[in-house]
Amino acid sequence: MVKVLEKLKEVIGGKEMENNIFDYATVKEFSQDIAITWLINCYKYTETKKIGQYFIEKFIFNEKEKVVNVIEVIPQYEKIDVYAEIETEKNIYSVIIENKKNTFLHDDQMRNYIERIIDKIINKTSNNNNGKTEKILFILFKSGNLAPYEELEYEEQRNWCQSHFEKLKEELKENQKEKKLKLENLTLEILNIKNIEEFQNALKKDTNNYILNLIIDAYNKEENTTKENTSWIYKKTKEEWASFIEKIKKELNNENIKFSFNSNVKGRGNYRTNFEVEDKEFLNISNKIMPNCKWGYCIDWGETTVVKFILNGPNGYKQYKKDNMTAEDRTFVEKRMNLINVLKDKLKDQKDNLKVGKKSITTFSIVFAHITSENMSSENVINKMIFMKEKVESALKEYCKEKR
């Protein structure tokens, strides 16, 4: 991408463009966020207006709206990759664009970003919409390969946000009752996931435009580098994943299991599945040693598939350093080390099946090692999860009994 930008700068040369992409990015800093911000902003300037109009109407509105004004476009607004307020012939849109390459939505990003924009609309100093309806539009742009399990999770998040949208508005209106009229006609639309082909097609209005061809070329060669993943997790269809989740809930006898598919694990090319466990009986036992923590499963899928049973601290993955620990931090780390030692001792007879991981961050895991993806059926995964939980629960019960 750096070489492409250097060539792009050379093409622009000494010409002072009103909407210069280098106002948003240096030669060493370029991303999907900057490209999309620049392309939307193109509409505001005479020399690039047609580029911006075509991109907005094709990529953002799927050719269903005609843009008449770009009110504002801001990269990294409230942690949203790109936020834009765009007026069309019929509506005024608050557009949320989240960009992903080889990762996916995490930490309730969809819900959190929608709530932040509802709050922004509530707090507008002016509400002159020229009689037009206000809408929130959420777009996820995934330029890398999209796995079936990611589609499944996206559908679940979208269904939840759309079904709870009125409730979210009511909750936020209660905090600022004097401004609640602004939300009466506010609606939400969440588009299907956008891919790299849709992005490229939205740049092809003028194939002779060398600047746009450079951006297309950059995405073809450098941004979309994810290779096809042939592991078990990547081959499963959405329906198979839904069935797998239901099996886990049934076999663990727990309807309160939440799952998420996190990012690609750096350096391995694996994909990580997290299952958060809300098991009151188990938490009552573990909290006697380690209060306010969460347990769950983590599965790394790839050439080598590893099933883990993980403890997360109250501060998540906070990194602790000896020179700046608070008293609370120090207490937590001491309890964590105690729990690691307890489990290492109680599970030593399982050393061929289990190992207790130890890290410098506030998490540790009990791991099944050396499990290959070729032998990993969904039933096998579930059996390993059940075995692991039973062994850990038994060890904790034994320890608590000894401490009475």
N, C-alpha and C positions, 0 to 999 in steps of 0.2 A: 504493500500500500504506500510506503514511503516513496518508492520510485515513481509510482503513478502520480502522487501529489507533486513531486518535483517537476514532472512533465506538465502537469496541470498548471503549476505556477509559471512555467516557461511559456505555455500557451497564452496565459493571461498577460504575461510579460509586464511591461510598465503601465499597462492600461489600468486606469482607475475605474473599477466596476462599482456601481452603486451597491450591489448585493454581492460582495466578494466572499467566497467561501472561506478565505483565510481570516475573515473577521471572527469566525467561529472555531477554526482549527489551525494549529501550527503544522509545519511539515511533519513533525513527529507525533502529532495527536490527531487521529482521525478515526471515526467510528460510525456505526449506523445512526447514532443519535445526531451527530453533526450533519451527515448527509441528508437526513430527513428534515432537520431544522432548516437547513439551507434551501432545500427544494420547496418547502412550504413558504418560506420567506420570499422566494422568487416572485410570487404573485404581487408583492408590494412594489416592485420596481419595473419600470417601463421595458428595459432591455431583456428582462427574464420573465416577464409576466406570463407569457404563453406556456413556458416550461412549468411554472408554478401551478397555473390553472389546470393543465392537463394532469399533472401529478396528483393534485388534491382531488379532482373530480373522479379520477380513475382509481387511485390507490385507497383513498380515504372514504369516498362516497360510492364506490362501485358504479359510477355513472348514473346515479339516481338523484343527484342534486347538482345545481349550478352555483358555483361560488361567486359571491359579489364583493366580499371583503375578508381580509385576514386581519383580525383585530390585534392579535398578539401571538407570538410563538416563542416558547421558552424551553431550552434544553435543561434537564435536571431540575425541574420545578417540583419542590417537595418530594424529591427522590424519584419522581416520574421521569422516565427517559426523555420524552418530548411531550409538552403540553401546548395545545394551540386552541385559540378561540376563533372560530370561523363562522362568518355569516353567509348563508345561502339565500336563494330567492324566497324560501319558505320558513327557514328556521335559523336559530343561533346555536351552534354546537360548541360544547366544551369537549375537546378531543384529547383522550389519553392514549398515548402510543408507548407501549412497552416493547423494547427490542431484546431479542434473545438470539444467540448464535448456537452454542452447544449446551446451553443450560435451559431451565424452564422456570415457570412461576414458582415462587416460594414465599413462606411466611405471610400467607393471605394477601399477597400484593394486589390482586384484583379488587378485593373488598376495601382494603386500606386506601387505595388510590381513588376509588369512587367516593368514599367518605370524605376524603380531603377536598375533592372538587365540589361536592355538595356544600361543604363548609365555605369554600371560596365563593360560591354563588350566593349563599346566604349573606356574606359580608361585602357584597358589591356596594360601592358607594353610589352607583347609578344603576337604575333598572329600566333604562330606556331601550326597549327591544323592538320598537316600531311595530308592535302588535304581533311579533313573531314568537313562536314557541321555543323555549329553551330545552335543549337535549344534551345529555351526556353520552358520548360515544367512546367505547373502549375498544382498542385495537391491539392485538398481540401479533408482532411480526417476528417470525422464527425463520432465520435465514439458513440455519443448518437443517440436518435431517430431522423430521418429526416422527417420533415413535408412537405406536398405537396407544400405549399407556398414557402418553402426554395428552393425546386427544381425549381420552377418558377423563383424566383429571380436569382438563379445561371445561368439558361439558358439565361436570359436577359443580365446578366453581361458577360457571355462567348461570346454570339453573338456580343455584342458591342466591346469587346476587340479584337476579331478575325477580325471583319470588319474594325476596326480602327487601326490595327497593323501597316500597312504600313505608315499611317499618323503619328502615334506616333514615328516611327523610323525617319521619315523626320524631325519632330519637334526637336528631340534630336540631330540629325546630324547637323542641322543648327547652333547649339551652339558650335559645335566642328568640323568644316568642314574638318580640316586636317586629321581627323581620320574616316571619314564617310565610307571609303571602307570596314571597318570591318562589316558593317551592310548589305551589299548588298545581302548576301545569308542567312541572319538570319531569321528563321521561328519560329512560335509560335504554340504550341499544348496545349490545355486545356482538361484534362481528365474528365470523369464523376466522380461524387463525390464518394470517397472511403468510405467504411463502416467498422465496427469492424470485420465482418466475413472475409473480404478480408485481413485485417491486420493479423488476427489469422492464416489464411491459408498460409500466407507468412512466418510464423514461424514454420511450421510443417514439414520441410525437414527431421529433425531427431527427432522423437517423444520420443526418449530415452534421449534426451539432457535435463537435469534437469533444467538448467538455463533458457532455452527458455520456458519450461513448466511453470516455475514460472511466467514469464512475461505474458504468455497467461492467467494463472489463475488470475493474478492481474487485468488484463483488464476485465475478465469475472465478477469478484466479486466486484471490487471497482471503476473502471473508467466508466463503462457503466451502470450507476445507474439511468438514466432517465427512469421514468415510462411512460407507454403509456398515452398520453393526449387525453381525450375524448371530449374536448371542441369543439365548433363550428369551430373555426379557424383551428383546427388540422384535422377535418374530411373533410374539403373542398378539392376537387381535384385541380390540376393545372389549368384545364380548367375552373372550377368554380371560382377560384381566378382571372383569367384573365378577365372573364366576370364581376366580381365584380368591378375590377379596372376601366373597361370601363364604367360601370354604374355610378361610382363616377364622372368621368370626364364629362360625359354627363349631369348628374343632376346638377353639380356645374358649368356647362358651361365653363369648363377650361381644355384645353388640356395640360397645363403646370404643372399638379400635378404629383409629383414624389413620389414614395412609396418605403419603405424599411421595412424589418422585422427584428427588432433588437433582443436583447437577451431575454432569459427567465428572468422574473422579480424576483429578489431574495426574498425568503421567501414566495412567493405566488404561485409559479408554473404556473404563467400566461405567456402569450406570447404577445409581444408588436408590434403593427404595426404603423409605422410612415408615414404620408402623408404630404409632404412639399408643401405648397401652394404658387404659384407665381401669385398672383392676383394684378395687377398694381393699379386698382382703390382702392382696400382695403388697400394696402400698402401706397398709397398716403395719405389716411386718418389717418392711425395709425402712420405713420412717423412724423406727425405734433406733436405728443406727445412723441413718442419713435423712434427716427431715427435709421436707419441701423439695423433693426431687421427683423427676419423672423417669419412668422406665419405658423402654420400647425396643422394637426390633429394627435392625438395619441390615439390608442385604445388598452386597456389591455384586453386580452381575457382569460377566465378561468371560474372558478365556478361563479365568479362575473365579468361581463364585464362592463368596464367603458369607455365611449367616452369622450375625452378631446379636447379642442381647446387650443393650446399651443403657447406661445411667446418664442422664443429663442433669447438670446442676441447676439451681434456681436462676443463675445468671447465664445459662446457655453455654456457649463456647468461649466465654471470657478468658483471655490469657492472663495468667497471674505471674507477676515478677516479684522476686523476694524483696526488692528495694522499695516497692510502693504498695504493698499489701495493707489493707485495712485490718482491723481486729476481726471483723466479720469474715473477711476473705481467709484469714489465717485459720479461723475456726473451721470453716468449710473444708479447706485443704487437708487439715488434720483428720477430720471425720472421713473424708474421702480416702485418705491413705489407710485409715483403720479398716474401712470396709474392703478395700482391695486386699489387704493382708488377711482378713477373715475369710474371704472367698478363695483366695489362693490356698489357704490351709484346708478349708473344708472340701475343696474340689480337687485336691491333689491326687485322689484315686482315679480322677477322670482325665489325667494329663494327656492321655492318648486321644481323647475326644475334645477336650476343652482347654483353652488357655485364657488367662485373665490378662487383658491388655492394660498397659499403664502408660499414660501420656502426661505431658506437662500442662495440658488444658483441663478444664473441669469436666471431663468425661472419661469414662473407661468402659471397656467392653469385654464380655465373655464371648469367645470366638470359637466357632467350628472352623478349623483350618483344612486346607487341602481338599476342598470339595470342587470337583470340576463341573463345568456347565453341561458337559455331555451326559452326565449321570443325574442331573438335577431336574427332576419332574416337580410339578407343583405339589404333589403329595409328599415328596421327599422334603421339600422346603418346610412344609407345615409340620411334618414329624420332627424335624430338627428344632423348629421353634418351640414346640411343646416340650421336647426333651430338655432343652436348655432352661426354659422357665421352671420346670419341675425341679431340676437339679439346684438352681439358684435359690428357689423358694425353700427347699429342704435344708440347704446350708444355712440360710438366714434363721429359719425356725430353730435349728439345732443351737446356733449361737445365742439366740435370745433366751432359750431355755437354760443354757449354761450360765447366763448372766443374772438370772433371777436370784 
